[in-house]
Amino acid sequence: MSTNLSVAEILANLEKKLAFHREQEAFHIQQEAHHREQRGVHTAEIENVAQHLEAFKKVALPAAELATPPPAPPPPEETDLGPRPLLSKLITRVAVSWPPGGETMTPTSVAAEVNRRYPTKLKRRVDARLASVTLRRLRDSGQLHLVREGKAHHEAVYSKDVLSSR
């Protein structure tokens, strides 16, 4: 391997490399001390937070268990519907029993509630389109009030309260 560098150039390059590596070593020693210091600070914080967390868990978890409400009882089985009731009757029952007080309903939410309440009475799941037809009929009969008219990109919103209607 032949090199065109003179002995003086080789010595100058080696001295530059030696100086660079000494600077890097000093820099990393300084960083190591800083990191050791920061590690000590974080270790102390970890211990402090862990103690507070354990104390909080001992108090909060039993209190949270006491504060949780009991599970809602399952809806009573309605025997007056017969084996295969009309879907419009099921949708009407859900809409009429919807909680008052500003609670709004959409065809999708009513269909989901019918599917949840009456799974054994349905041949197939009720979809929002069928619920929408029944809700419009209930609106026309005065049992429901239209809160927001349905458009191409959002469905109609109904309520049992007169105050929330247009």
C-alpha atoms as one frame of an Amber mdcrd trajectory, in Angstrom:
protein
   0.000   0.000   0.000   1.637   3.200  -1.085   0.821   6.563   0.410   1.649
   9.990  -0.856   1.607  11.566   2.620   4.795  12.853   4.136   5.893  11.951
   7.637   5.008  15.460   8.838   1.454  15.181   7.452   0.998  11.772   9.079
   2.168  13.172  12.443  -0.172  16.186  12.113  -3.168  13.931  11.289  -2.415
  11.611  14.207  -2.077  14.590  16.595  -5.451  15.951  15.376  -7.105  12.565
  15.933  -5.544  12.291  19.404  -6.749  15.775  20.365 -10.256  15.060  19.019
 -10.575  11.806  20.968  -9.304  13.439  24.181 -11.954  16.183  23.809 -14.643
  13.557  23.238 -13.477  11.584  26.273 -13.643  14.696  28.469 -17.068  15.580
  27.100 -18.452  12.108  27.808 -16.992  12.074  31.326 -18.827  15.342  31.970
 -22.035  13.916  30.456 -21.646  10.752  32.528 -21.510  12.781  35.724 -24.582
  14.757  34.676 -26.485  11.584  33.794 -25.524   9.946  37.088 -26.859  13.028
  38.889 -30.128  12.943  36.917 -30.492   9.227  37.538 -30.305   9.836  41.284
 -32.988  12.535  41.073 -35.311  10.270  39.078 -34.698   7.300  41.366 -35.757
   9.390  44.370 -38.877  10.590  42.495 -39.756   7.018  41.529 -39.657   5.934
  45.171 -41.740   8.933  46.260 -44.397   8.476  43.573 -44.534   4.695  44.134
 -45.242   5.233  47.855 -48.027   7.708  47.090 -49.470   5.419  44.417 -49.614
   2.447  46.787 -51.240   4.573  49.509 -53.780   5.897  47.006 -54.596   2.397
  45.741 -55.200   1.158  49.290 -57.774   3.892  49.850 -59.247   4.489  46.395
 -59.930   0.962  45.143 -62.191  -0.099  48.043 -63.975   3.275  47.855 -64.480
   2.891  44.108 -65.907  -0.600  44.614 -68.390   0.791  47.140 -69.324   3.691
  44.861 -70.069   1.650  41.739 -73.793   1.362  41.156 -75.321  -2.106  41.072
 -75.814  -3.556  37.599 -79.113  -2.724  35.978 -81.620  -5.538  36.158 -82.377
  -7.208  32.852 -85.520  -5.909  31.169 -88.570  -7.955  32.056 -89.687 -10.440
  29.460 -92.784  -9.112  27.777 -95.228 -11.961  27.332 -98.070  -9.972  25.749
 -96.262  -9.639  22.405 -96.774 -13.167  21.146 -94.185 -15.313  19.370 -93.679
 -13.109  16.288 -94.865  -9.538  16.922 -94.925  -6.868  14.257 -91.647  -4.981
  14.077 -93.487  -1.674  14.123 -94.999  -2.631  17.512 -91.559  -3.380  18.931
 -90.173  -0.092  17.586 -93.184   1.806  18.963 -92.715   0.243  22.412 -89.074
   1.262  22.476 -89.816   4.803  21.270 -92.681   5.322  23.723 -90.611   3.978
  26.629 -87.632   6.183  25.699 -86.619   8.291  28.712 -88.085  11.816  28.674
 -86.259  14.925  29.810 -84.495  16.095  26.685 -83.299  12.628  25.657 -83.250
  12.471  21.882 -83.476   9.386  19.727 -82.397   8.555  16.231 -83.520   5.676
  14.031 -80.144   4.013  14.602 -80.384   4.244  18.406 -83.969   2.965  18.412
 -83.062   0.055  16.111 -80.140  -0.857  18.373 -82.402  -0.799  21.434 -85.012
  -3.010  19.701 -82.269  -5.465  18.777 -81.012  -5.431  22.377 -84.420  -5.817
  24.055 -86.067  -8.345  21.767 -83.418 -10.624  20.240 -85.565 -13.735  20.636
 -88.603 -12.126  18.961 -86.751 -11.100  15.769 -86.124 -13.201  12.685 -83.431
 -10.741  11.621 -82.019  -7.575  13.103 -83.975  -4.327  12.763 -82.162  -1.713
  10.691 -82.337   2.075  10.960 -84.409   2.448   7.776 -87.294   0.430   9.181
 -87.069   2.273  12.513 -87.119   5.579  10.629 -90.426   4.759   8.942 -92.058
   3.913  12.267 -90.613   7.004  13.973 -92.010   9.223  11.202 -95.435   7.660
  11.717 -95.192   8.304  15.471 -94.227  11.896  14.712 -97.203  12.302  12.398
 -99.529  10.930  15.087 -98.164  13.433  17.641 -96.420  10.926  19.933 -92.943
  12.180  18.978 -91.542  15.553  18.013 -88.973  16.246  15.336 -85.845  17.894
  16.737 -83.786  17.886  13.542 -84.888  16.873  10.085 -82.883  14.150   8.418
 -80.676  15.006   5.443 -78.463  13.037   3.105 -75.537  12.987   5.558 -77.290
  12.849   8.933 -80.374  11.126  10.220 -83.428  12.686  11.784 -83.500  13.282
  15.535 -86.698  12.852  17.547 -87.753  13.608  21.107 -90.749  12.986  23.333
 -90.555  16.551  24.714 -92.347  19.444  23.013 -89.722  21.999  24.129 -86.940
  20.487  22.033 -88.902  20.452  18.775 -88.569  23.074  16.064
